[in-house]
């Protein structure tokens, strides 16, 4: 299960009713929930947040909170050696 799927499961969200409210197909919601190579698009995350009355920032932090920038200072110091 993906982070998107975990988010929906924790909130006990029914994908069929979510599909009707957002216009996203149940197949797309299943892909986002189960396939590790499926990436949610910004408009999909936005629609889901509106449909379940969740804070958009909360969803973003849950889905993408583990992302970090590359430390370019380290790269420059190893390149100059």
Backbone bond lengths (Angstrom), bond angles and torsions (degrees), N, CA, C in turn:
res aa  C-N    CA-C-N  psi(-1)  N-CA   C-N-CA  omega(-1)  CA-C   N-CA-C  phi
1 X - - - 1.444 - - 1.533 108.83 -
2 X 1.316 115.48 140.16 1.466 121.19 -179.37 1.530 110.33 -85.02
3 X 1.330 115.83 172.64 1.466 120.07 176.37 1.529 110.32 -61.51
4 X 1.314 117.04 -37.02 1.463 121.58 177.28 1.531 109.82 -61.32
5 X 1.332 116.08 -45.94 1.455 121.02 177.99 1.521 112.00 -63.09
6 X 1.336 116.52 -39.55 1.468 121.07 177.40 1.522 110.46 -62.16
7 X 1.325 116.47 -41.91 1.459 120.17 179.82 1.521 110.69 -61.00
8 X 1.327 116.89 -46.95 1.466 120.24 179.75 1.524 111.23 -65.19
9 X 1.323 117.11 -40.26 1.466 120.75 -179.10 1.529 111.28 -65.67
10 X 1.312 117.62 -41.69 1.471 120.99 179.77 1.519 111.76 -62.09
11 X 1.309 116.18 -29.94 1.467 120.53 -178.97 1.524 111.93 -96.69
12 X 1.322 117.20 2.55 1.470 122.84 179.10 1.532 111.27 55.55
13 X 1.324 114.76 50.14 1.466 121.38 -178.05 1.528 109.89 -89.24
14 X 1.320 116.27 128.55 1.455 122.61 176.05 1.528 107.99 -82.96
15 X 1.326 116.58 119.73 1.470 120.24 -175.57 1.524 112.61 -66.74
16 X 1.311 117.28 -30.71 1.462 120.09 179.45 1.529 110.65 -65.93
17 X 1.316 116.94 -47.08 1.467 118.88 179.01 1.532 110.90 -70.10
18 X 1.331 116.56 -33.99 1.465 120.36 176.41 1.527 110.17 -63.72
19 X 1.307 116.41 -39.16 1.458 121.52 177.93 1.521 110.96 -60.86
20 X 1.317 116.37 -44.30 1.467 120.35 179.97 1.525 111.73 -64.97
21 X 1.313 117.40 -37.29 1.470 120.97 -177.50 1.523 112.33 -76.42
22 X 1.334 117.51 -32.46 1.464 120.51 -174.52 1.521 114.10 -98.66
23 X 1.317 117.30 -24.04 1.463 120.49 -174.35 1.521 112.38 87.68
24 X 1.336 116.88 -3.22 1.469 120.43 175.30 1.519 107.99 -78.94
25 X 1.315 117.05 142.29 1.463 119.10 -179.56 1.529 110.20 -72.23
26 X 1.326 115.59 155.14 1.466 119.34 176.98 1.525 109.56 -64.10
27 X 1.331 117.23 -31.32 1.466 120.47 177.68 1.525 110.38 -63.84
28 X 1.331 116.67 -43.03 1.464 120.02 178.59 1.529 110.78 -64.35
29 X 1.323 117.32 -42.28 1.456 120.76 178.08 1.525 110.78 -63.65
30 X 1.330 117.21 -39.34 1.467 120.88 176.31 1.522 111.04 -64.60
31 X 1.325 116.76 -42.41 1.473 120.17 178.01 1.529 110.51 -60.45
32 X 1.321 116.32 -46.46 1.465 120.39 179.98 1.523 111.73 -64.07
33 X 1.321 116.31 -29.12 1.459 120.84 -178.29 1.524 113.32 -83.89
34 X 1.324 117.27 -28.00 1.463 119.97 -170.25 1.525 115.60 -117.91
35 X 1.318 117.78 -29.97 1.466 120.28 -175.04 1.524 110.97 -93.70
36 X 1.311 115.59 121.70 1.466 120.09 -176.52 1.530 112.53 -67.17
37 X 1.318 118.18 -21.04 1.467 120.28 -179.75 1.531 112.59 -91.35
38 X 1.328 117.99 -3.24 1.469 121.40 177.72 1.518 108.98 -83.21
39 X 1.313 116.82 127.73 1.459 122.19 -178.75 1.526 109.62 -113.75
40 X 1.323 117.07 126.23 1.472 118.60 178.85 1.524 111.09 -70.45
41 X 1.307 115.55 136.06 1.467 120.74 176.71 1.526 107.86 -84.69
42 X 1.315 116.26 156.65 1.463 121.48 -175.81 1.527 111.81 -55.98
43 X 1.327 117.86 -43.62 1.457 119.59 -178.13 1.527 111.35 -66.10
44 X 1.338 117.79 -31.03 1.464 120.68 178.20 1.522 110.89 -68.31
45 X 1.318 116.69 -43.87 1.464 120.96 178.09 1.528 109.58 -62.96
46 X 1.321 116.49 -41.75 1.462 121.46 179.43 1.531 111.09 -61.78
47 X 1.327 117.10 -46.76 1.460 120.81 -179.87 1.525 111.59 -62.77
48 X 1.324 116.84 -41.55 1.466 120.70 178.94 1.518 109.70 -63.31
49 X 1.315 117.26 -44.37 1.471 120.92 179.37 1.524 111.04 -59.09
50 X 1.321 116.82 -44.91 1.468 120.28 179.04 1.523 111.34 -65.08
51 X 1.324 116.59 -41.28 1.467 120.60 -176.58 1.527 112.44 -66.39
52 X 1.320 117.22 -36.30 1.469 119.42 -178.15 1.521 111.90 -100.15
53 X 1.328 115.57 6.78 1.458 122.36 178.81 1.531 111.60 54.76
54 X 1.321 114.57 47.47 1.464 121.73 178.60 1.527 109.19 -107.29
55 X 1.301 115.25 156.85 1.457 121.24 176.56 1.525 108.41 -72.78
56 X 1.322 116.10 125.34 1.464 120.99 -178.39 1.525 111.43 -58.73
57 X 1.318 116.44 -39.33 1.458 120.34 179.39 1.533 111.09 -63.49
58 X 1.325 116.77 -37.59 1.470 120.58 178.16 1.528 110.92 -60.34
59 X 1.325 115.70 -44.36 1.465 119.91 179.57 1.527 110.06 -65.50
60 X 1.317 117.13 -45.34 1.461 120.32 179.59 1.523 111.09 -59.35
61 X 1.320 117.15 -44.98 1.470 119.44 179.36 1.520 111.43 -63.81
62 X 1.327 116.89 -38.61 1.463 119.84 178.94 1.527 110.90 -66.30
63 X 1.322 116.56 -43.32 1.465 120.53 -176.62 1.525 113.11 -77.45
64 X 1.325 116.55 -39.83 1.457 120.11 -169.92 1.520 114.44 -122.78
65 X 1.315 118.42 9.01 1.452 122.33 -175.14 1.511 115.07 -63.65
66 X 1.325 117.18 -18.29 1.465 120.13 -178.95 1.529 113.13 -88.30
67 X 1.327 117.66 -2.52 1.464 120.51 179.42 1.518 110.43 -74.77
68 X 1.317 115.83 142.26 1.458 121.10 178.69 1.519 109.66 -135.89
69 X 1.313 114.99 152.18 1.459 120.39 176.25 1.522 109.95 -75.18
70 X 1.314 115.62 153.86 1.457 121.39 176.46 1.518 108.18 -77.11
71 X 1.309 116.74 133.86 1.465 121.77 179.49 1.526 108.47 -78.89
72 X 1.331 116.51 99.68 1.468 120.57 -177.07 1.515 112.08 -72.30
73 X 1.321 118.70 -22.20 1.467 121.10 178.10 1.523 109.97 -64.75
74 X 1.327 117.37 -38.80 1.471 121.17 177.39 1.516 110.39 -65.09
75 X 1.334 115.89 -43.91 1.460 120.30 -178.67 1.524 110.99 -61.64
76 X 1.328 117.49 -42.65 1.455 121.34 -178.80 1.523 111.30 -65.87
77 X 1.334 117.46 -37.92 1.457 119.79 -179.17 1.534 111.36 -70.74
78 X 1.324 118.44 -32.73 1.464 119.85 178.43 1.521 110.69 -79.07
79 X 1.344 117.25 -29.26 1.458 120.65 178.25 1.520 111.85 -69.48
80 X 1.322 117.46 -33.47 1.472 120.94 -176.02 1.527 112.70 -79.05
81 X 1.317 117.82 -11.44 1.478 120.02 -178.96 1.489 112.96 -82.58
